[in-house]
Amino acid sequence: RESGAKIIYISTDYIFNGEKKEPYLPDDLPDPLNEYGNSKLLGEFHIEKMLKGEDYLIIRTAWLFGLGGKNFVKGILEAADRGEPLRVVNDQIGSPTYTMDLAEAISHLIQCQAKGIVHATNQGYCSRYQLAQEILRQTGRENVELIPISSTETGRPAPRPAYSVLDNNAYIALTQKPLPAWQDALRRYLESEGYVWK
């Protein structure tokens, strides 16, 4: 604020409770189900309070995968290569997003001097089970046993929203450049990581 710099804060689809049946708009009421979502929402509130009327941009995104570190895609492939049956939830719906595409989206938003809250994810949506199916298909691992399960069967203590698809129309209106489909993003990520057909 003192230097006149623009603040960009990366937030998440997990600020929503997942009860909506259509993509979440930037001005939809947040209601996080877990501490991760709550902490990101508190970050949003802090930015808005500190910089009210000034130059800030909150970008909400979802289901990230990319180079380095752990992510869902890498986890599926590692488990598949160990020969394990894969048990993947089929009742959580969202938009897988490649970090390289998100970085480009952030650059476009900076160039068009966007402000406020904008959603940015790869186009389309799927369940985590469907994402796992596509990962196995694109890497020639369709012989791996893939079992759909419910969220309650995972035994994870932190609840996750059942539906957290974000509406990207504000981003598209600002940049005129929708992000690629998540299937294409997945293909490019797999190629960049050197995953090959088996």
C-alpha positions in Angstrom: 0.0 0.0 0.0 2.8 2.4 0.9 4.7 1.7 -2.3 1.7 1.7 -4.5 2.4 -1.9 -5.5 -0.4 -4.2 -6.7 -1.1 -7.1 -4.4 -2.2 -10.5 -5.9 -3.5 -13.1 -3.5 -4.1 -16.7 -4.6 -7.2 -18.2 -3.1 -9.2 -21.4 -3.5 -12.4 -23.1 -4.4 -12.5 -24.5 -0.9 -13.9 -21.2 0.5 -17.3 -22.6 -0.7 -19.4 -25.3 0.9 -20.1 -27.3 -2.3 -23.9 -27.2 -2.0 -24.4 -25.2 -5.1 -25.3 -27.1 -8.3 -23.8 -24.7 -10.8 -20.4 -22.9 -11.0 -19.6 -20.5 -8.2 -19.5 -16.8 -9.1 -17.0 -14.4 -7.5 -19.7 -12.7 -5.4 -21.3 -16.0 -4.2 -21.4 -16.3 -0.4 -18.4 -18.2 1.0 -18.9 -20.9 3.6 -15.7 -23.0 4.0 -16.0 -26.6 5.3 -12.4 -27.0 6.6 -9.6 -25.0 8.1 -7.7 -24.7 4.8 -10.7 -23.0 3.2 -11.3 -20.9 6.3 -7.7 -19.7 6.4 -7.7 -18.7 2.7 -11.0 -16.9 3.2 -9.6 -15.0 6.2 -6.7 -14.0 3.9 -9.2 -12.6 1.4 -10.9 -10.6 4.1 -7.6 -9.2 5.3 -6.6 -8.1 1.9 -10.0 -6.5 1.2 -10.0 -4.7 4.6 -6.4 -3.4 4.3 -6.7 -2.3 0.7 -10.4 -1.3 0.4 -10.8 0.7 -2.8 -7.1 0.3 -3.7 -5.2 -2.0 -6.1 -5.5 -5.6 -5.2 -6.5 -8.8 -7.1 -7.8 -12.0 -5.5 -7.5 -15.0 -7.8 -9.4 -18.1 -6.8 -8.3 -21.3 -8.5 -8.7 -25.1 -7.9 -7.3 -28.6 -8.0 -3.8 -27.5 -8.9 -1.2 -29.8 -10.5 2.2 -28.8 -11.8 6.0 -29.2 -11.8 7.6 -30.0 -8.4 6.1 -31.2 -5.2 3.2 -33.5 -4.6 -0.1 -33.4 -6.5 -3.0 -35.6 -7.3 -1.8 -36.5 -10.8 1.6 -37.6 -9.6 0.1 -39.5 -6.7 -2.2 -41.5 -9.0 0.7 -42.4 -11.3 3.0 -43.4 -8.4 0.3 -45.7 -6.9 -0.5 -47.1 -10.4 3.1 -48.0 -10.9 3.3 -49.8 -7.6 0.5 -52.0 -8.9 -2.0 -51.0 -6.3 -5.8 -50.9 -6.9 -6.8 -47.2 -6.9 -9.7 -46.1 -4.7 -10.7 -42.6 -5.8 -13.6 -40.5 -4.7 -16.4 -40.1 -7.3 -18.5 -37.5 -5.4 -16.2 -34.4 -5.5 -16.5 -32.3 -8.6 -14.1 -29.5 -9.6 -11.8 -28.1 -12.3 -8.2 -29.5 -12.5 -5.9 -26.6 -13.2 -2.3 -26.7 -14.5 0.0 -24.3 -12.6 1.7 -23.2 -15.9 -1.7 -22.2 -17.3 -2.6 -20.4 -14.0 0.7 -18.5 -14.2 -0.1 -17.3 -17.7 -3.6 -16.4 -16.5 -2.1 -14.3 -13.7 0.1 -12.5 -16.3 -3.0 -11.7 -18.5 -4.8 -10.3 -15.5 -1.9 -8.1 -14.6 -1.7 -6.8 -18.2 -5.4 -5.9 -18.3 -5.1 -4.3 -14.8 -7.8 -6.5 -13.3 -9.0 -5.7 -9.7 -11.2 -7.3 -7.2 -12.0 -11.1 -7.2 -11.6 -13.2 -10.3 -11.9 -17.0 -10.8 -9.3 -18.8 -13.0 -9.3 -22.5 -13.7 -8.8 -24.7 -16.7 -12.0 -25.1 -18.7 -14.4 -27.9 -17.9 -14.9 -30.0 -14.7 -14.9 -33.6 -13.6 -14.9 -35.8 -10.5 -11.6 -36.9 -9.0 -12.4 -40.4 -10.2 -12.9 -39.1 -13.8 -9.6 -37.3 -13.5 -7.9 -40.5 -12.4 -9.5 -42.3 -15.4 -8.0 -39.6 -17.7 -4.6 -39.8 -16.1 -4.5 -43.5 -16.7 -5.9 -43.3 -20.2 -3.3 -40.6 -21.3 -0.4 -42.6 -19.9 -1.5 -46.0 -21.2 -2.2 -47.4 -17.7 -5.9 -48.4 -18.3 -5.2 -51.9 -17.0 -4.8 -50.5 -13.5 -7.8 -51.3 -11.3 -9.7 -48.1 -10.5 -12.5 -48.2 -7.9 -14.9 -45.4 -7.3 -15.7 -44.6 -3.7 -17.5 -42.0 -1.7 -15.9 -39.2 0.3 -17.0 -40.8 3.6 -15.0 -44.0 2.7 -11.7 -42.1 2.5 -11.5 -41.7 6.3 -10.1 -38.2 5.9 -10.9 -35.9 8.9 -11.3 -32.7 6.9 -14.5 -32.4 4.8 -14.2 -31.2 1.3 -16.9 -29.5 -0.9 -18.8 -31.9 -3.1 -19.1 -29.4 -5.9 -16.6 -26.6 -6.2 -16.5 -25.6 -9.9 -15.7 -21.9 -10.4 -17.3 -19.7 -13.0 -14.6 -18.2 -15.2 -16.7 -15.8 -17.2 -15.3 -12.7 -15.5 -11.8 -13.8 -16.4 -12.8 -14.5 -20.0 -14.5 -11.1 -20.2 -11.3 -9.3 -18.9 -8.7 -11.2 -20.9 -10.6 -12.6 -24.0 -8.4 -15.7 -23.4 -10.1 -18.6 -21.8 -7.8 -21.2 -20.2 -7.4 -24.5 -22.1 -9.5 -27.5 -21.3 -8.3 -29.5 -18.3 -7.7 -32.6 -20.5 -5.3 -30.6 -22.7 -3.6 -29.1 -19.6 -3.1 -32.6 -18.2 -1.6 -33.8 -21.5 0.9 -31.0 -21.5 1.8 -31.6 -17.9 2.3 -35.3 -18.4 4.6 -34.6 -21.4 6.6 -32.1 -19.4 7.2 -34.6 -16.6 8.2 -37.3 -19.1 5.5 -39.8 -18.3 5.4 -42.3 -21.2 3.0 -44.9 -22.5 3.6 -48.4 -21.1 
